[in-house]
Amino acid sequence: MPDMSPMLEPKHHALLNEADRRGLAATDGIRLCFQVLALAGAIDRDCAARLAPRQLSEAKFVLLFLLHGEAQGLSPHELAERAGVTRATVTGLVDGLQRDGFVLREAGQEDRRKVVVTLTGKGRTAAAKLFKEHTAWIGSLFAGLSGADQRQLGELLTRVWRATDAGRASTTGAGR
């Protein structure tokens, strides 16, 4: 197996060394788990660093894209449901997006008691530009893999995911 030492965090090295010392049979699986965690963490940090200069977090970025395809806007409830977060979380995110000029809260056209969140011109421009930039960046992460390698990696990750509690729950319907 290639040396992934630079990729792993010190705590992971310590745990792997202890697993080796104890002669645990699952050391290779543990190492792979830590590599996946390290990769996910690196992607998360890179994403945050790319969005921060634009006054955006990943969560705000998601809301921009949910709103980008909705000319009539969405209610905070709809945003929360589509983003998979609580209404309270959406309220805070929308507050920040509104403060920074990306969105407006308006009374609904059919029911003025209903609040609708829409993109401003700045929000539409940012969403369109960021979508293009972000998808290109994500694609570049896997550019060193052939199409067959990408499909195989996806299949392997799915198999591992199915072994998790969340994966098992989703396949049995218990998580729905």
N, C-alpha and C positions, 0 to 999 in steps of 0.2 A: 504494500500500500504506500502511495506517495507520502512524503513528510508534510503534514498539515500543521506543523507546530506554530508557524507564524499566524495562522488563521485562528487558533484556539486561544481562549482567555486563560490567564494563570490559574483560575479556580478549576477549569476543565483539565489542565495539565496535572494539577494536584490530585484530582479525583482519578484520572487515568493512571497516574503513578501508584496510587493506593490500590486500585483495582489490580494492576499488574503485580504489586507486592503480595497481594492476597491470592493471586493465581485464579482470579475470576474468569470463567469461560466466556463471559459476555463482553469482554473488553473491546473487541472490534465493533460490536453494535453500539457500545457506549461512545466510542470515538466517532462513529458516523453520526450519532445523534448530536454530539457536540459540534460537529462540522456543520450540520444543517442549522443548528441554533446560531452559530457564528455567522454563517452566510445570511440568514434572515436578519440578524442584528446589523450587519454591515449594510445591507440593502435599506433597512429602515433608517439608519443614520445618514446614508447618502441621500435618500429621499428628503429627509428633513432639511439637510443642508442645501438642497436644490430649491426647496420651497421657501425657506426662511427669508431670503432677500426680497421676496415678493409679498411678505407679510402673511404667509400662508402656512398652515400646518397640513398634515395629510388629511385630517378630518375636514378642514375647511375646503381643501382641494376637492374632496369627494362631493361636498355640497354644491360647489360650483358646477361640477359636471352633471349632477342630477338636475340642476336648474337649467343648464345650457340647452337641453333639448325640450324645455317646457316654456314656450312663449307666454303662456298665461300664468306661469309661476306655479308654485306648490305651497300647500299649507305646511306649517311647522310639523304637524302630525304626519303628513305624507313624507316629508323629508326624513323624519325620525324613523319611520317604518322602512323606507327604501335604503337608508344608510345603516340600519340595524343598530341604532343607538336610542337612548331615551329622549323624551321630549325636552327634559331639562338640559341635556347635553346639546340638543339642537338650538335651544334658546341661547345658550352661551356662545355657540359657534356663529349663529346668525347675528348676535349682538356685535361680535368682532368683525364679521364680514360687512355689516352695515356701517360700523364706525370707520372702517378702512375704505368705504366707497364701492364695494363690490356688489352689494344687494340693497334692495328697498323692501320694507314691509308696507303693504298697502291693504286697504279694505277690499274684500272680494267684490267682483262685479255683480254677481247674483245675490249675494248675501253680505251686506256691509259689516255684519258682525264677525264674519270670517276673515282671518288675516291670511294674506297670500304673500309669499316671498318671491321676488323677481330679481333678475340680474339687471344691474345698471349697464351702461355702455362699457365702463371700465371692466365690469365683471364678465361681460360677453367676450371682450377682447382678450382678457387674461385667460379665460377658460379655453378659448379656441387655440391660443398660442401654447398654453401649457399642455394641452392634450397632445398636440403635435410633438412638442419637446419631450414630454414625459414618456410617451409611447416609444419614441425613438431611443431614449435612454434605456428603458426596460429591455427593448429588443437587443440593444448592444451588449447587454449583460450575457446574452446567450449566443452572440454572433460567432464565438469560437467553437460552437457545437454544430454539427451537421443537422439537417432536418431529422434524420433517423435518430441521432443522439438525443435531440430535443424530445422526440416522441418517447424514446426509451426512458429518459429521465422522468418525464411526466408520468409514465406508467409505473415506474419504480416508486416515485413519491406517492402516487395514489395507493399502491399496495401497502406502503408503510403507514399512510394515513388511515387506511381501513383497519389496521391493527390497534389504533388508538381508541380510547373510550368514545371520543366524539365520532370517529369513523364508524365504529360498530353501531352506535346509537342511530346514526343517519341511515344506515343500511337496513336496520330493523324497524325504522319508523318511530323509535322511541324518542328521538331528538326533534321530532316535528311537531 
